[in-house]
Amino acid sequence: MPRWFARTPSVDPRPSRAKLRVGIPRVLNAWSTHQFWCGLFGELGIERLNLVFSGDTSEEQGRQYGKGRGTVDCCYPVKCVTGHYGELVFGQRQKLDMVFSPMIYTLPSFMSGHVARTLTCPRVMAAPENIKAGFLKERDVFAENGIKYVTPFVSLDEPLLVPKQLFEGGLREALPGLTMEEMQRAVDEGYKALREFNERARKKSREVLEWCARENRGCLLVLARPYHMDPGIGHEIEVDLQAYGYPILWAQYFPIDDDLMQWAFGPDIAAGHIKSPFDIKDVWPSSYSSNTNEILWGAKAAARIPWIACVIRLASYECGMDQPTYTPVQQIVERSGTLFFSFQELDSTKPAGSVKIRVETITHYLEKYATDIIRKKKAASPPGCPLLPSAWETERPPLVRQLAPRA
Ligand code: SF4
């Protein structure tokens, strides 16, 4: 009887969100968390094609869409955000319903639990509040264009807090009919998508390292912040280097499989210098900033992996967070015999001429010294490197010596 009299809804009671268009500025920590937002909005019913990320940073973007809306911030990567907001508001053929720009307070780093905190740079975290001022100064440009501006404060490294932070931080009003249960499911999907993407990228990096080990070839590791992957911020310096045939790895996507970590950091753990492979207290005790922690850890990893023959350091103009790390990072890398080159104070202009000369210098040094660097680093490494096929684990004599006729 209850089943007979029960009301069967003819349609899904949730309002359809398939037509809603959501814009996300492709800036700052969106470069390392984009998959979380894709998974989250996908689960909330936003069509993939209606989730719009702004383009790469460029001078043109800033001129065309950000002119006259700049706010006071001396950091170049933060200043660029104005152009991205402008592109989302004024540069779309089909208008957006929402601009979503989260204030990310903590990051879900692979070093979480091994360091003091995984905080974001305060300028990065506050950028959405800062930049929006340029779009509200005379009148509310978002409202004028029928766009909801949603900027929740979110601690991505504390998953239990995230559903509430997003729900109460503006998504409840922006997505009618949204429930807390739905929000929880969407957050779970977001973490799943982010985890899967990171695992795929790390697997690819491991394949590159294994190839280098097999062929005894050198590769380069980039130590930078996630937004240096943006061609307008990092100026694609690593791409120029890769064109010379050297594989490039980024510390953010370095393989962290247990076998490799135990091989690389096991002796330090056994000696009591650190508690785990991701502990950096031996080189950076005030491990509060997530991206800084990953840069310092990347320097340690580069020092221990023989086939990383060179480290490239990128930093942006006026970066207060990076200043104190310049010396320790350089020393960690150079003391292992690895080549170290640094491009600091990057801003809007790509110094094409000087980058070209430096890229040629780096590749010249690599051609000349990489084999020697790899040989010396291998000699200083513990035996049984998991990157090598087992037949190669023990160092074999060079082929010429094996084939030489006996006296
Ligand atoms: S201080 Fe450094 S980390 Fe922070 S926003 Fe500026 S450039 Fe980025």
Boltz pocket constraint, residues with backbone or C-beta under 6 A from the ligand:
constraints:
  - pocket:
      binder: B
      contacts: [[A, 75], [A, 76], [A, 77], [A, 78], [A, 121], [A, 122], [A, 123], [A, 124], [A, 225], [A, 316], [A, 317], [A, 318], [A, 319], [A, 320], [A, 321], [A, 322]]
      max_distance: 6.0
